[in-house]
Amino acid sequence: MRRAIELAALGRGMTAANPMVGAVIVAPDGRIIGEGWHRRYGEGHAEVNAVASVSPTDRPLLPRSTIYVTLEPCSHYGKTPPCAKLLAESHIPRVVVGAGDPNPKVNGRGIAMLREAGAEVVTGVLERESQQLNYVFFTAMRHRRPFVMLKWAQSADGYMDCRRAAGMAPCHFSNALTSAATMKLRAEAGAIVTTAATVSADNARLTLRDWPGNAPQRFIVDRRGVLTRELAVFQEGAIPPVVLCNCESPDELWRTLYDDYHITSVLVEAGPRFLDAILTSGQWDALRVEIAPFALGAEGEAPAPPLPHAPVISDSAAGANRLLLLSNNPLFCGADS
């Protein structure tokens, strides 16, 4: 199962809105004869790829083998046929499952289908680890909203910007290492959320650059209708950003993204007022704060929100900068961020 979890993680950033899943097939003599993981949304699931990887020489061993899979095999027709049906038709007699699938379309039905076909099904093996691997998927299924990560950068004395004249560039806090880390976060998020004030002040593009993966969809909250289409965010990126005008609270915003746009993970890059409103609402899951090694003093502008009372799961150095990672979600342990 640990090997299956390792395989599943190879699909990070490529499977949304599906979960990451890994599968390992073990022959009666203890040999691994098949492995697979869900590589990309819309393509074959882990179980399909694992069965397909078994060599012709080893295929006669399937009716005596065990498959380890990190998440309950699906039982419904979606973009691919049900994996539970495939395993039953492959005559694999024993299925070991990491975690049950919280998706209402599955939620025990895959396990029931396998048992009805005569397979022995063992559940709950490394269950916590399997859930933590898919903290985004489990959060979205359980709470019917996206997994929400907040991020900001600030000076050592707590300012998110410096005093600027019109047309002056924003204060730069990040270094090459932390800039790359931000691109990694963007690549793994389904959407970036910001505000009209942030886009207008910084002329931010919010695109994915110099990092592999899928570019997240961009959403801009503009309650006052102040955005102009000359801004860089409207000129760059394959897909134009979506402007939202009627979301009055974080809860309403997350429900809109989840229900109307099928977004399961969000990275929020915005100013202190918007970030503080989300922190105050409690509708967030993780927070990454980058602290530059210099103070702005009297030149400081836009004080950062106070850090919430939440577990600090990582406090590390990135060059001369400090990175703090906090969690408001028991499934998020930060190992991949």
TACORRA-V548019 format. One record per residue. N is the residue number from 1. SS is DSSP state (2 for helix, 1 for strand, 0 for the rest). D_CENTER is the distance of its C-alpha to the mean C-alpha in Angstrom with 2 decimals. Layout:
n={N & N}
ss={SS & SS}
d_center={D_CENTER & D_CENTER}
//
This chain:
n={1 & 2 & 3 & 4 & 5 & 6 & 7 & 8 & 9 & 10 & 11 & 12 & 13 & 14 & 15 & 16 & 17 & 18 & 19 & 20 & 21 & 22 & 23 & 24 & 25 & 26 & 27 & 28 & 29 & 30 & 31 & 32 & 33 & 34 & 35 & 36 & 37 & 38 & 39 & 40 & 41 & 42 & 43 & 44 & 45 & 46 & 47 & 48 & 49 & 50 & 51 & 52 & 53 & 54 & 55 & 56 & 57 & 58 & 59 & 60 & 61 & 62 & 63 & 64 & 65 & 66 & 67 & 68 & 69 & 70 & 71 & 72 & 73 & 74 & 75 & 76 & 77 & 78 & 79 & 80 & 81 & 82 & 83 & 84 & 85 & 86 & 87 & 88 & 89 & 90 & 91 & 92 & 93 & 94 & 95 & 96 & 97 & 98 & 99 & 100 & 101 & 102 & 103 & 104 & 105 & 106 & 107 & 108 & 109 & 110 & 111 & 112 & 113 & 114 & 115 & 116 & 117 & 118 & 119 & 120 & 121 & 122 & 123 & 124 & 125 & 126 & 127 & 128 & 129 & 130 & 131 & 132 & 133 & 134 & 135 & 136 & 137 & 138 & 139 & 140 & 141 & 142 & 143 & 144 & 145 & 146 & 147 & 148 & 149 & 150 & 151 & 152 & 153 & 154 & 155 & 156 & 157 & 158 & 159 & 160 & 161 & 162 & 163 & 164 & 165 & 166 & 167 & 168 & 169 & 170 & 171 & 172 & 173 & 174 & 175 & 176 & 177 & 178 & 179 & 180 & 181 & 182 & 183 & 184 & 185 & 186 & 187 & 188 & 189 & 190 & 191 & 192 & 193 & 194 & 195 & 196 & 197 & 198 & 199 & 200 & 201 & 202 & 203 & 204 & 205 & 206 & 207 & 208 & 209 & 210 & 211 & 212 & 213 & 214 & 215 & 216 & 217 & 218 & 219 & 220 & 221 & 222 & 223 & 224 & 225 & 226 & 227 & 228 & 229 & 230 & 231 & 232 & 233 & 234 & 235 & 236 & 237 & 238 & 239 & 240 & 241 & 242 & 243 & 244 & 245 & 246 & 247 & 248 & 249 & 250 & 251 & 252 & 253 & 254 & 255 & 256 & 257 & 258 & 259 & 260 & 261 & 262 & 263 & 264 & 265 & 266 & 267 & 268 & 269 & 270 & 271 & 272 & 273 & 274 & 275 & 276 & 277 & 278 & 279 & 280 & 281 & 282 & 283 & 284 & 285 & 286 & 287 & 288 & 289 & 290 & 291 & 292 & 293 & 294 & 295 & 296 & 297 & 298 & 299 & 300 & 301 & 302 & 303 & 304 & 305 & 306 & 307 & 308 & 309 & 310 & 311 & 312 & 313 & 314 & 315 & 316 & 317 & 318 & 319 & 320 & 321 & 322 & 323 & 324 & 325 & 326 & 327 & 328 & 329 & 330 & 331 & 332 & 333 & 334 & 335 & 336 & 337}
ss={0 & 2 & 2 & 2 & 2 & 2 & 2 & 2 & 2 & 0 & 0 & 0 & 0 & 0 & 0 & 0 & 0 & 0 & 0 & 0 & 0 & 1 & 1 & 1 & 1 & 1 & 0 & 0 & 0 & 0 & 0 & 1 & 1 & 1 & 1 & 1 & 1 & 0 & 0 & 0 & 0 & 0 & 0 & 0 & 0 & 2 & 2 & 2 & 2 & 2 & 2 & 2 & 0 & 0 & 0 & 0 & 0 & 0 & 2 & 2 & 2 & 2 & 2 & 2 & 0 & 1 & 1 & 1 & 1 & 1 & 1 & 0 & 0 & 0 & 0 & 0 & 0 & 0 & 0 & 0 & 0 & 0 & 2 & 2 & 2 & 2 & 2 & 2 & 2 & 0 & 0 & 0 & 0 & 1 & 1 & 1 & 1 & 1 & 1 & 0 & 0 & 0 & 0 & 0 & 0 & 0 & 0 & 0 & 2 & 2 & 2 & 2 & 2 & 2 & 2 & 2 & 0 & 0 & 0 & 1 & 1 & 1 & 0 & 0 & 0 & 0 & 2 & 2 & 2 & 2 & 2 & 2 & 2 & 0 & 2 & 2 & 2 & 2 & 2 & 2 & 2 & 2 & 2 & 0 & 0 & 0 & 1 & 1 & 1 & 1 & 1 & 1 & 1 & 1 & 0 & 0 & 0 & 0 & 1 & 1 & 1 & 1 & 0 & 0 & 0 & 0 & 0 & 0 & 0 & 0 & 0 & 0 & 0 & 0 & 0 & 2 & 2 & 2 & 2 & 2 & 2 & 2 & 2 & 2 & 2 & 2 & 2 & 2 & 0 & 0 & 1 & 1 & 1 & 1 & 1 & 2 & 2 & 2 & 2 & 2 & 2 & 2 & 0 & 0 & 0 & 0 & 0 & 0 & 0 & 0 & 0 & 0 & 0 & 0 & 0 & 0 & 1 & 1 & 1 & 1 & 1 & 0 & 0 & 0 & 0 & 0 & 0 & 0 & 0 & 0 & 0 & 2 & 2 & 2 & 2 & 0 & 0 & 0 & 0 & 0 & 0 & 1 & 1 & 1 & 0 & 0 & 0 & 0 & 0 & 2 & 2 & 2 & 2 & 2 & 2 & 2 & 2 & 2 & 2 & 2 & 2 & 0 & 0 & 0 & 1 & 1 & 1 & 1 & 1 & 0 & 0 & 2 & 2 & 2 & 2 & 2 & 2 & 2 & 2 & 2 & 2 & 0 & 0 & 0 & 0 & 1 & 1 & 1 & 1 & 1 & 1 & 0 & 0 & 0 & 0 & 0 & 2 & 2 & 2 & 1 & 1 & 1 & 1 & 0 & 0 & 0 & 0 & 0 & 0 & 0 & 1 & 1 & 1 & 1 & 1 & 1 & 1 & 1 & 0 & 0 & 1 & 1 & 1 & 1 & 1 & 1 & 1 & 0 & 0 & 0 & 0 & 0 & 0 & 0 & 0 & 0 & 0}
d_center={21.58 & 20.43 & 20.90 & 18.91 & 15.90 & 16.46 & 16.65 & 13.51 & 11.50 & 13.26 & 11.18 & 7.92 & 6.98 & 9.84 & 9.59 & 7.69 & 9.04 & 10.39 & 9.39 & 10.08 & 13.77 & 16.64 & 20.36 & 23.56 & 27.09 & 29.86 & 33.56 & 36.34 & 37.36 & 33.96 & 32.97 & 29.52 & 30.47 & 27.19 & 23.53 & 20.62 & 16.91 & 14.94 & 14.92 & 13.92 & 13.44 & 17.04 & 18.50 & 19.91 & 18.16 & 18.46 & 21.76 & 23.27 & 22.61 & 23.92 & 27.08 & 27.63 & 27.57 & 30.50 & 33.67 & 36.71 & 38.56 & 36.10 & 35.44 & 38.48 & 36.75 & 33.95 & 36.15 & 36.42 & 32.93 & 29.86 & 26.28 & 23.46 & 20.17 & 17.06 & 16.59 & 19.50 & 20.71 & 20.41 & 23.70 & 23.52 & 24.00 & 21.12 & 20.58 & 21.95 & 24.59 & 24.01 & 23.27 & 25.44 & 28.28 & 27.91 & 28.12 & 31.14 & 32.80 & 32.24 & 34.18 & 31.86 & 33.44 & 30.89 & 27.16 & 25.24 & 21.96 & 19.35 & 17.87 & 18.90 & 16.81 & 16.34 & 16.38 & 19.84 & 20.81 & 20.74 & 20.92 & 23.78 & 25.30 & 24.19 & 25.80 & 28.82 & 29.25 & 29.38 & 31.83 & 33.96 & 34.21 & 35.58 & 32.75 & 32.32 & 28.81 & 27.69 & 24.66 & 22.79 & 22.93 & 20.38 & 18.79 & 17.13 & 15.64 & 14.41 & 12.76 & 11.21 & 9.79 & 7.92 & 7.43 & 4.91 & 7.72 & 10.43 & 9.91 & 10.03 & 12.93 & 14.77 & 14.73 & 14.60 & 12.42 & 8.91 & 6.93 & 8.73 & 8.84 & 12.36 & 14.01 & 17.64 & 20.39 & 23.89 & 27.31 & 28.71 & 30.55 & 27.62 & 27.88 & 25.16 & 27.81 & 31.51 & 34.33 & 34.59 & 37.20 & 36.39 & 34.69 & 33.86 & 30.50 & 28.09 & 28.25 & 26.23 & 24.63 & 22.29 & 23.59 & 22.70 & 20.48 & 18.42 & 18.33 & 16.83 & 14.19 & 13.35 & 13.17 & 10.74 & 8.36 & 9.34 & 8.97 & 5.27 & 5.10 & 7.01 & 9.60 & 11.56 & 14.00 & 17.32 & 20.94 & 24.13 & 25.66 & 23.12 & 23.30 & 27.08 & 27.66 & 25.65 & 25.77 & 22.12 & 20.77 & 16.98 & 16.75 & 15.10 & 17.99 & 19.00 & 15.71 & 14.95 & 12.31 & 11.91 & 12.77 & 10.78 & 13.14 & 15.05 & 16.44 & 19.40 & 21.01 & 24.74 & 26.86 & 30.07 & 29.84 & 30.45 & 28.34 & 30.38 & 29.44 & 30.80 & 27.76 & 25.79 & 22.58 & 24.65 & 26.22 & 23.36 & 20.45 & 20.89 & 19.80 & 21.40 & 19.48 & 19.82 & 22.04 & 21.86 & 25.13 & 25.37 & 22.50 & 24.48 & 22.08 & 18.43 & 18.64 & 20.15 & 17.66 & 14.61 & 16.82 & 17.79 & 14.39 & 13.54 & 17.12 & 18.30 & 15.51 & 13.21 & 10.10 & 7.41 & 5.14 & 7.61 & 8.92 & 12.55 & 15.22 & 18.52 & 21.82 & 22.92 & 24.22 & 21.09 & 18.97 & 21.72 & 21.80 & 18.18 & 18.91 & 22.15 & 20.70 & 18.53 & 15.74 & 13.04 & 10.92 & 10.82 & 13.21 & 14.02 & 17.65 & 19.54 & 23.29 & 25.75 & 29.05 & 31.34 & 32.57 & 33.37 & 36.01 & 37.98 & 36.02 & 32.78 & 31.25 & 28.39 & 28.03 & 24.51 & 23.67 & 24.77 & 22.26 & 21.46 & 22.83 & 19.74 & 19.35 & 19.04 & 17.11 & 17.73 & 20.56 & 21.10 & 22.97 & 21.80 & 25.21 & 27.16 & 24.19 & 22.69 & 18.99 & 18.30 & 15.10 & 15.49 & 13.86 & 14.73 & 12.96 & 14.81 & 12.01 & 10.23 & 12.53 & 11.07 & 12.33 & 9.82 & 9.78}
//
